[in-house]
Amino acid sequence: CLQTLLRVQYKHSENSFVMRVSSEIDDESSTQMALSVVTDGADGHVVKRSRISDDIDDEDDLQDFELTAPIMILAGHEGEIFTNKFSPDGSHLASGSFDKSIFLWRVHGNCPNWNVLKTHGGAVVELQWSRDGERIFSGCTDHGVYVWDVHTGERIKKLRGHTSFVNSISRNRDGVELICSGSDDGTLKIWDPRERQHVQSLDHQYQVTSVEFSQSGDLAFAGSLDNKIYAWDLRAKQVTYKLEGHEDTITGIRVSPDGSFLASNSLDNTVRTWNVKPFAPVDRSLHAYEGAPHDMFKNLVRPCWSPDSTNVACGSGDRTVVIWDAASKKIIYKLPGHSGGVNELDWHPAGRLMASGSADQRIFLGEIKIKNH
């Protein structure tokens, strides 16, 4: 029979993902399709797997993660994907969607979908893993913050207190594990997952679109509808400083792995970086990056950092993934492939692997090589 073999390759010289389609005759078997569908995991959701040809140069690199191909296409969600993040040890990936579910994927082999977390009452806007990888925290448009058991798939509890959409959640890095949530109700709330009520609530004049803990956990950053990012001192319960420079709503913020910098994305079509060290100058603005515009849907698109804090990346409304050198502002990669806007990226904790979730209801799990500059 005539088979169309879809070979997905990574082409370093052109800084892009390249799909090459060819036709081959295979009279012996009709099961050797290069684009296969694996019905593996809860509810038979599918994982699309792209084979690689024997002459791909990245075979050694592929063994680092033991993936079937340099680019894996994970499908099964029935709505736009708003959030996706690797587990702390990098062995799993969780994705949240407009379809009110969280899918759990193994970052190994065919990347099977092995569990689905279902009882959200609305779209899953952002999720976080617990430090030990045993639980997942999720923020939802039904006004709730959820705590899930990863292994059983059961909801441990729903934290109630917000009166409108939860746009963003963050988990602190040290000390007693806490969750921060930001909502359209104009509040930033701090939660202890062991309790049902929030332990702290801070009021904003406008909707809170994105939140993030500082590295030490003594500050909580909040991006807002008024184009500013507020640094809240959680002990003093007051704003210690503001990051100003964006000209439109903040859609996402992320503190660098080393804790020194913060990246922000805005509807003004720029990504910016800021110095958030404790004793930084009054003007904390560092760089502005262009090349990742928003689309007409104006989603809460979040930036991310490489594990060594030297590169910034962000999804784009033009259906691409953009990666910059943080210091020089140079675009290193602008990667096509998705058929919808890219809402969130996450860098694998070991580096050289990135997950991108899109409005096209798919996740691309691809190898990334960054040359030393």
N, C-alpha and C positions, 0 to 999 in steps of 0.2 A: 504494500500500500504506500501511497505517497504521504510522507510526513513532513510537516513544516517544523524545523528545529529552531527554537528561539534560544539564541546564545547571548547571554548577558556578560559583557566584559567590562573591565575597568581599564581605561586608557589613560595612563599617567601623563603622557606627553601632551594631551589635549585638555587635561584637567576636567574630564567629564565622564559620566556614565555613558556607555555606548551599547545600544541594542543592535545586534547584527542578525538578520534573518536570512536563512538559506533553506533550500529544499533538498531532501535526500530521499532515496528509495530504500526501504527496508522491508523485504519480503518475508523475513523470518518471524517478526513479531510486531504487533501493533501496540505493545505496552511500553516501548522505549521512547515515548514522547519526551522531548527536552523540557517542555513545560508540563509538569505533572500536577495533579491535584491529590493531596493527601487528606482524607477524612479522618483525622486523628484528633482526639480530645473531646471535651464535653460537647454534647449536642451535635457531633459530627461536623463542626465548623472546619473550614478548609484552610489549608496552607498551600500557597502556590510556590512551586520550587523550580528554579531556573538552573538547568544543567550548564556546565562549562565544557568547552571543547578541550581536547587533549593537549593543545598547544598553548594554553593560557600560562602566562609567565608568573602568575601569583599563587601557584600551587603551594609553595612553602608558606606563604603568608596565610593561606586558607587554613592550614593546619593549626595555626595559633588559636583559632576559635573552633576548629573542627566543624565548620559549616559546610553544607553541601556545595555552595557556590559563593563567589565573592559578593553577590547581591542577592538577598532573599526578599521575596515579595510576600508579605503576610496579609492574607485576606480572610474575611469572615464577618467583620462588623457590618451592620446594616444601616449605619449612619456615619456622618462625618466624625473623624477622629480628632479630638481636641487635645489629647495629652498622651504621652508615652514615656516611660522611664525604666531604666535598668535597675535591677535589684542591687544592693550594696556590693555583693560579691560578683556581680555581672553574669550570673548563671541564668537569670530569667529577665523577661521584659513584660511590663504591664502596660495595657493601653485602655484608655477610656473614651467613650464615644457619645454622640447624640442619641444612640440607640439605648441608652440607660444602662449599659453594661460595661464591665471591665473584663478584658481577656488577658489570660496569663499564658505566656509563650516561653518555651525553653530556648535558650541561646546556644543551640547545639544541633548538629546534623540538619534535619529538615525543619527545625524550629517548630515543633508541633505545638498546637494550642491545647493545653492540658487542663484548663479550668476556666469557668466563666462565673463572674460575680454579678448577680442579677437584680436584686431587689431595690435599686434606686428608683426614686419617684420622678426623676427628670434626667436631663443630660448630665454626663460626668464631665465637668469642666477642667479639673486638675486632680492629679493623684500624687501621692508620695509613699515611699516605702519606709517602714520602721527601720531603725539602725541594724537590728538583727535579721531583717528580711522575713520575719514571721508574720507581719501584719501589713496591711495597706490602708492608708487614709485617703479618703476621696471627698472632694467638694462638689456639690450638686446644685442644679437649678431649682430643686424642690426645697431650698433653704437649709438643707442639712449637711453636716459633716459626718461621714461614716467611718467606722473602724471595722476592718475585715480580717478574718483568719485566712491566711493564704492557703494553707494545706486543706482545710475542710471546705473552704469557699463560703463559710457561714458569716453572716453579719454579727459582729460582737455587740455593737451598739450604734445608735444614731444620736449624734450630739445636736441638740436643738437650742436655738437662741437667736439665730439670724431671722430676719423678717422679709428677706428678699434673696435673690440669686446669690449663691456663693461663687465668686469669680476665681478665687485662687486660694491655695493652701500651701504651707511650708512647714518643714519639720526642723527643729533645732539640731545642732551637731554634737553638743556636749551637755553633760549634766542630766538632770531628770528630763526624760523625753517629753517634749511639749509640741503642740501644733498651733500654728497661727493661721487664721482665716480672714479673708477680706470679702466684703459683700456690697451689693448694690444698696443695702440699707445704710451705708455710710459708716459702718463700724469695722474695726479690726479687733478680732477676739483671740485670746490665748486660751488653749484648752489643755488640760491634763487628761490623756486618753483613759486614765483609770477612773475618772469622775464623769458625771453626766452633764454638769453645768460648767460654763466657761469660768476660768479663774481671773480673767481680766477682760475689760471691754473699753476700747478707746474710740472716741467719736471723731469723725471727719465731717467737714462741711459738704463734701461731695462723695459720690460713689467710690469705693476702693476697688481697683481693677486688678491689682497684683500685690502680693506680699512675699517677704523673704526675711528670714532671720540673719543677723550678722554671724560671723564665725563663732564668736564667744557666746552668742545668745542673749547678750544684755540689750541689744537693739533689735527692733523690728522695722524693716523698711516697708513703706506702703506707697505704691503708685496710684495715682488718682485721676479722675476725670478732668481735673483742673491743670493738667500737664506737668504736675510737680511730683517729686518723690520725697516723702517725709521719713525722717529717721527718728523713731520713737524710742526714748529711754524707758525701758519697761519698769525699772525701779522707781524712777521719778514720775512716771506716767505723764511725760510731756515731750514735745518735739524738741530735739537738741539741734537739728539743722535740717535744711531743705536742699534738695538738688534741683536746680532750675536751669533750663536750657532748651528743653523740648517745647515745641509749638503746638502740640495736640495731645490727645489722651494717651497716657501710658498704657501699653497693652501687656507688657511683661517685664519682669526684672529677675536677675540671677546674680548672686554673689559668687565670685571666683573660688575655686577649690582652696587656694591659699588664703582666702579671706581678705585680701588687700583691695580688691576692686569689685565694682558692681556694674553689670551690663544692663541696659534698659532699651526696650523697643517702644516705638510710638507711632501713632497714626500720622505723624509728620513725615513718615517714610525714612527715618533715620534710626540707627542703633547708636547709642552713646555708651561710653565707659566713664566711670567715676572713681576717684580715690576715696575709699572708705576706711582707711587706716585711722586709728584713734587720734593721732596728732598730725593730721594732714592740714595743708594750707586752707584758708577760708574758701578759695575758689577750688573746688574739688573736681571740676570738669577736666577730663583728659582728652578724649577723641570723639569725633562723630564719623560714622561709617555709612556709606550709601551703597545702594545696589540691591536692596531687598524691600521693594515697595509693597504696600498693602493693596488689596483688591477692594471691590465695591462692598464686600460683606463686612469688612472692618472687624475681623475676629481678634481675639486676645492672643496674638502671636508672641511667643516667648523666645528670648535668646538663650544661648547656652555657652559654656566655656569648655575648652579642652582640659583634660586632667592636669596638665602642667601650667595652666592659666596663661598660656602664650597666644592662644587663638580664640576668637569669638565667632560664633556661628548663629544663623537665624534662618528660619523659613521665610518664604516670600509669597506674596499674592500672585506673582507671575509663574508659580508652580515650580520654583527652583529652591535649592538649598545653597546658601551663600556662606562661605568661610573666609574670614579676614585674618591677617596677621595683626594682633592687637596693637603692637608697637608702631608699625609702619602704616597701618590702615589699608594695606594692599589686599585686594581680593585674591585669595589663593585658589579657590575653587568656586564655580557657580554651576551647580549640578542639576541638570534636567532629569525628567523621568516621570514625575507625578502628573496626573491629569487634573489636579485641583490645587488650590492654595495649600501651602505647607504650614500647619499650625504650631507644631512643636518639634524640637530636636532634642535628642539626648546623646551624650557622648559616653561610650562604654568606659567604666572606671579604669580599665587597662589601656585605653587608647586604641586608635586605629580601627574603631568600629563605631558607626553612628546609626541611630534609629530616627526616622522621620515619619511623622503621622500627618495625614492629609485629609482634605475635604473629599478626596476621591475614595475614601473608606479603606485605604490601604496603608500599610507600613512598609517602607523600604529599610532593610537592614543591610548596610553596605560597609565595606572596608574603606578606610580613609588613610592615606599616607601623606604626612606633612613633612616636607623637607626642612632641614635646619636652615635658618636664615642668618 
